[in-house]
Amino acid sequence: MSSLPSRGEFIAIVAMLFASIAFSIDAMLPAFPELTAQFSPDDPNRVPLIVTIFMLGMGLGTFFTGPLSDAFGRKTVVLGTAALYILSALGALLANSLEMLLVARFMQGLGAAGPRVVALAIVRDLYAGRAMARIMSFVMVIFTIVPALAPTLGAGLIWVGGWHAVFWAFAIFATLSSGWLALRLPETLAPEDRRPFRFGALSEALREMVSHQVVRQSMIAQMLCFGALVVMISNIQPIYDAFFDRAGSFPLWFGGIAIISASASLLNAALVMKVGMRKMVTIVLTVEVILSAAMTLVLLGGVEGTALFACFVLWQTSIFFMVGLTMGNLNALGMEPMGHIAGLAASVMGALGTVGAVILAVPVGLAFDGTPLPVVAGILVFLIGALWIMSRMASREEMQQPAE
């Protein structure tokens, strides 16, 4: 293998691949009003499907990108799916109906599955256990900073060139991130370690993962936590617009909250080596269930005005903070026993987590009634389920800390 880039550059490359996903989602949020006016003025609740259909495509594509990377190498699959992502982003520019735009977004999601899954497999090729969790924590810092900037950048792009400018930005961003990987990162999967692509291998991997208690529980908990995030992201702009009448300042609030939440990944990187992944996730979910229950009571209690908005912003911040303290750990917990099938495992885990999260999130989104209550209550239910799953996970230390 050619020499690897420095750890800092490696983290930056992987983070850029992950960031393309966050950028693809959050930069679209300020476009909702314009897209609603152009494509769905009579049914504004259809427009958030632009977010969920992207995630659905990404989840379905995730089933195949990992096995393909096991067969043909990590870089080949990342670059091939990046090309699909770029072409789909450009194809969206031709859409003259919401249905055509949703098809383009679905295909774009399929393309995003490559960088998402294969980047995780690349990390697993080089690191394991708590060391992997630590690397993923640093990756998540950039993953959370991008959402902070994306809505403001999206709003600026829309001001300059309408919603079309956002898709041009997607294509350019993906070109830069995949080009950086092509030039600087060597292939991390040696030819002798590659496995032929077989559809049956997916079912075999699924059976192996489902039969492993910690992996199974990690996948379910990840699905529920990610479901909470999908509900929040896909409904947050309508809440700021329809309920709080703050559509104009939404990108600034969203960006500020994301910047604050980015510190969660740094905190996790500092604590996970001492506390352990399972315990870390359990503690965070316990706190978040309490906060979400309190937010539900605030809404039911008739609090109004600035006080209600302040409570909601604090709760929204806590949800994003929770993601930084749980998702990397849940990924590492689930991937640790699956090092012998890292690509397959990353595919199955990512696919089930994403598709399951979208399936859970869509009914909550459709229940949106112009108030935050359905969103808050839905997220509370998801987090209670995730906490229950973590409470049933074996309490022994997950693994010994491996040498880096």
N, C-alpha and C positions, 0 to 999 in steps of 0.2 A: 504493500500500500504506500502511496506517496505520502509525504509528510503532511500532517494535519495542520490547519491554521491554529493560531493561539486559542486558548480557551475563550477569551473574550470575543474574538472574531467568530468562533464556532457558535457561541451563544447568540451573537448578533444575526448570523445567517439563519439559524433555526427560528429565531424570534421573528425575523422578517417573513418567513414562510407562514408562520402562524398568524402574523399580523395582517396578512392579506385577507384572511377570513374575517377578522374583526372589522377591517376597513370596508370589506364588501357588504357588511351588514349595517354598520353604524353610519356610514356616509350616506346611506339611502334614507335615513330617518327624516332629515329636513325636507326631502323631496315629496313626502306624503301629501301635503296640501296641493302641490302642483299636479301630482299624478292623479289625485282624487278628482280635481277639476277637469282634467283632460280625459281620463279613462273611466271613472266610476263616480260621477257626481251624485247619483241616486242611492248608492250603497257604499259609503266610505269604509265600512268594516272589511271590504274585500281588499283594500290596498295593503294592509299589513301582511297579506299573503305573499307579498314580494319578499319579505324576510323569511317566512316559514317555508316557502317553496324552495328557496335557496338552500336552507338547512336540510330539507328533505332530500334534495338532489345530492347534497354533500354526504348525508347519511347513507344513502343507497350506494353511491359510488365508493364509499369507504369499504364495503364488503370485498371489493375486487382490487383496490390499489395496493393493499398490503401483500396479498398473494402474488400479484404481478411483480412487485418489488423484490419478493423472495426469489422469483424465477429469473428476472431480467436485470436485477440490480436497482439500487435506490435512485441513482441519478437519472437513469433512463425514464423511469416512471414519473418522477417529479417534473422533468422537463416536458414529457409528453402531455401530462394532465395540465400543466401550466399553459401549454399551447391551446388546449381545449378551452380553458378559462378565458384566455385572451380573445379567442375567436367568438366565444359566446357573448362576452362583454361588447364586442364590436357589433355582433348581430342584434343585440338589444337596441342599438341605435336605430334600427329599421322598423321597430315595433310601431304599429298603428292601432293597437288595441291592448287592453290589459291582458287578455289571454296570450297574445304573442309575446308580450313582455314576460309573463310568467314562464312560458316555455324557455325563453332565453335565460331567465334566472335559474330555472331548474338545471339546464345544461351547464351554466356557470358553476352551480353547486357541485355537479359531477366533477368538473375540472378542479374545484377547490379541494376535493377529497384527496387528491394526490399529495400536495404539499402538507396537508394536515396530518395524514396517517404516516406517510413515509418519513416526515420529519421526526415523528415520535419513534419510529423504528430505527432511524439513524442514531438518535440519542441512546436507545437501548442497545445498539450495536457496540457503543463505546463506554456506556456507564450502566450501573445496576443499583438497585436498592435505594438507600438514602442518598447516595451520590447522585443517582438519577433524579431523585426528588429535588435535590438542591439545584441541579442544572435547570430542571423544569421551573423551579421557582423564579430563577433569574429570567428565563424565557417569558414567564407570565408577567413580569414587570413591563416589558415592551408590549406584550399582548394586551395589557390594560391601559398603557399610555396611548396606544393607537386609538381606542375608542374615545379617549379624552379629546383627541384632536380631530377625529373623523367627522363628527357632526358639524363642527365649525368650518372645517375644510369643505365638507359637502355643501353647507350653506353658501360659502364663498363661490364655489364652483357653479352652483345653481344661479347665483346672482349674475355671474359672468355669462354662462352659456346654457342655463336651464338644466333640466335633469339629464340631458344628453352628455353634458360635461362630466358628470359623475362617472359614467361608463367609460369615457375616454381615460379618466384618471385610473380606473380599475385596470385597464389594459396596460397603461404605462407602469404602474406600480408592480404588477406581476412580471412584466418584462425585466425590470430592474432586479427584483428579488431572485428570480430564477436564473438570470444571467450571472449574478454574484455567486450563486451556488455552483453553476457550471464552471466558472473560472477558478474558484478558490477551494472547493471542497472535493477531495478525492472520493472515489467509491468506497463505502464502508463495509460492503458485503463481498467477501472474497468469492471468486467463482466456484471454489470447491464447497462452499457453504450454501450454494443456491439450491432451491427445490423446484422441480417442475410444477408449472401451474396446473392444478386440477380442481374442478368444481367440487369434487368429493372431499378435497382437503379442507374446504370451508366448513362442511358439516362435521368432519372429524375434529377440527379445531374448536368448533362450537360445542361439541359434546365434551371435549376435554376441559374446556373452560367452565362450562356449566356444572360439570361434576366436581370441580375444585371449589371448595366452600368459600375461601377468601376471594378468589377471582369472581365467582358468581355474585357475591354480596357487594364487591366493589363496583361491578358493572351496574347493578340495580341502584346503588346509592348515587353513582355518577349520573345515571339517567334522570333521577329525581332532582338532583342539584342542578343539572343542566336544564331540565324542564323549567325550574324556577327562573333561571336566567333568560330562557327563551320567552317566557311569559312577560317578564319585565321589559326586555328589549323591544318586543313586537308591539307592546301596548303603551310604552312610556310617552311617546310623542302625542298620541291622542289624549292621554291623561293631562299632560301639560297644556294642551290646546283647548280641549272641550271642557275640562273640569276647572283647571286653575287659570285659564285664560292667559297663559304665559308662552304662547307658541314662539314669539319673537326672541325671547331670552332662553328658550330651551337648549340650543347648542352650548351656551355658556354654562348653564347649570349642569348639563350632562357632562361637559368637559371637566368642570371643576370636581365633580363627584368621582369621575374616573381617575383623575390625577391623585386624589386622596386615596382611592381604593388601590392604586398601584403599590402603595406601601405595604399592603397585605402580603404580597409575594416576597418582598424583602424580609418581612417579619417571619414568614414561613421558612425562608431559607436559613434564618438565624436560629429558629427553634426546632425545626424538624429533626435535626441530627441528635438533639438531646431528648425531645419529648417522644418521638416516634410518630409514624404516619397515622395509624389507627386512632391513637389517643387524641392527636391533634384534630382530626376530622370530627371526632365525637364531641369534643369540647366546643368547637366552633358551631356545630349544628345545634347543640343544646342552647347556646346563647342566642342563636338566630331564631329558633322556635319561640323563645321568650319574647324577643323583640317583635316578631311578626304577630304573635298573639296580642301584644300590647298595641300594635298599630291597628289591628282589627277592632279592638275595644275603643280606640280613639275615634275611628270612623263611625262606629255604632253609637258612640256617646254624644254625637252632635257637635264635636269641636269644629269650628269654622275659621275662615279667614287666614290670616298670617300664621297663627298658631298651628292650624292644620297643615299648611304648606310646609312649615318648618319640621313638623313631625314626619311628614312624608319624605322630605329630602333626607332626613337623618336615616329613616328606614331604608330608602333606596340605596344610600351609601353603604349601609350594613349588608345589603344583598350582594353588591359588587365586592365588598370586602370579603364576604363569605366565600365567593368563588375563588379568590386568590389564595385562600387558606385551605381549600378542600380539593379542587380539581386536579392539581398536580400530584397531590398525595394519593388520591384515588387512582389516578393513572398508574403511578408507581406501584401501588399495592397490587393492582390487577396484573401488571406486566411482569413483576418480579418472578413469579413461578413459571412464566411462559417464555423465557429467554430462548429456548430451543425452537420456538415458532414465533419469533418476535413480530414479523410482518403480518402473519395470519392473525395473531392475537390482537395487534393494533387495529387491524381491519374490523374484526368481529366486535371488539370493545367499542371502537368509535362508531361503527354502524348502528349497533343496538342502542348505544347511549343517545345518539343523535336522532334516529328515527323514533325511538321511544319518547324522547323529550318533545319532539314535534307533535306526536300523537296526543300526548298529555296536554300540550300547550294550546292546541287549536280550540278545543271546547271552552277553555278559560277565556281565550280571546274573543270567541263568538258571544260569550256571555257579557262582554263589556257593555255597560249600560250608561256610560257617560260619567261614572264615578270609579274611584280606585278600588272599591270594596271587592268586586269579583277577582281582581288581580291579587290583592293582598290575601284574600281567603284561599285562593287556589295555591299560591306559593306556600302558605302556612301548611296546607295539607301535604304538599310535596315534601317539605322539610321534616314534618313529623314522620313521614314514611321513611325518609333517608336516615333519620336518627334511630328509628326502630331497627332498621337493617344493621346499622353500625353497632347497636347494642348487642346484637346477636353474633357479631363477628368474634372469632376466637380472641380472647384477651391476652394471650401470650404475645411476646415480642415477635413482630412479623418476621424478622430476619436479622442476621448479623450484619454489621456494617461492612460492606466489601471494600477492598482496596481499590482506589481509583486507577 
